[in-house]
Amino acid sequence: MRNGSLALGDYPGDVVHISCKRCGRSGSYRLDGLIARFGADDALPDVPLELASCERRADFSRPCGARFTDLAR
């Protein structure tokens, strides 16, 4: 459910860059591949958490820090 968030299909670019300042991990994904995997209507804020295989994913006291690098500028 999007709850007013932008959707993955709204991402401004062909390559999606995600990184985490907490653990130092980063990665790049083709937008069309992410849309095929999650759907164009998937809420944009949910995508980094769905991709991260982080033990903090469900820990709301120390949440995962995965973020869109290109959108953080």
Secondary structure by P-SEA (a helix, b strand, c coil): ccccccccccccccbbbbbbccccccccccaaaaaaacccccccccccccccccccccccccccccccccccc
